[in-house]
Amino acid sequence: MSDVQSFLFDGVSIPCTGRETIAAALDRAGIRVLGTGQGDCAGRYFCGIGACQACLVAVDGARMEACLTPARGGLQVKRISPVSP
């Protein structure tokens, strides 16, 4: 992978290629729990199309679906808790 970059996930450097999403890069790095999910479920990479919103993370301070957000070098990604209804 000649175009390897990295972003920070909760302060840990995660390699990414720029041709994958944040969720794919985290999954490849062995990170499966992305935060606190709904009810008793952990936030995770689930549907891969943004429909379930189970993979919400903070990307440079904004709530985004990790499965839809392109990974690129320099991003600051953090786990977040869902907003209560």
N, C-alpha and C positions, 0 to 999 in steps of 0.2 A: 504494500500500500504506500505509494509514493506521496499521496496527497493527505497523509495523516495529520490531523490537527487535534486539538483537545479543548474541552470545556470543563468547567468545574461543576460538580454535583455535590452539594453540601460540603464544599471545600476539597473534594477529592477529584483529581484530574482524570477525565474519562476520554480515551482516544476516540476520534470519529473521522470519517472519511469525507464528509461533505456530500455524500450521495445517500445518506441514511437519515432517519429521524432521530430525535433525542431518545425516544423509547427503544429503538433498535440498537443504538449505541450502548444504552444502559443494560439492555438484555444481554448483549454480547459481552459486556463487562461483568456479568453475573449478578447484576442488581435487579431484583424482581419486585421489591416493595418500594413504591414511589411515594408513599405517604399514608396518611390516614384516610381510608375510604369511607363509604357510607355504611352505617350500622356496624356490624362486627367484621366487615371485610376490609382487607388492606387495599390501599390504592395500588393499582398495578396496570401493566400493559395487557389489555383484554381484547377489545374488538379490532383495534388497529385502523379504524375509520373515523374516529371522533364521535361516534354515536353515543357511547356509554359514559364518556367523560370520567372513567375510572383512573385515568392516567394524568390528572391535572397536576401540574407543577408550576412553580414560579420561575419564569424565564426573564432575567433582568428586571425582576419586580412585577411582571405582568402574569396573570393566570393564563396558562396555555395548555392545550392537550399535547403531551409528549409524543403521541403517535402521529400527529400532524405537523409538528414543528421541525423543520430541517435542522440538523445538527451542524454547528460550525464553530470554529475556534473562537475562544474568548468569551463565550456565553457564561453567565452565572445562573445556574439552575439549582433550585432548592425544593425540598419537600414542603408541602403545605397541607393544612387541614381544610376539609370542605366547610363551606359556610352553612351554618344551621338554617333550616327552613323557618 
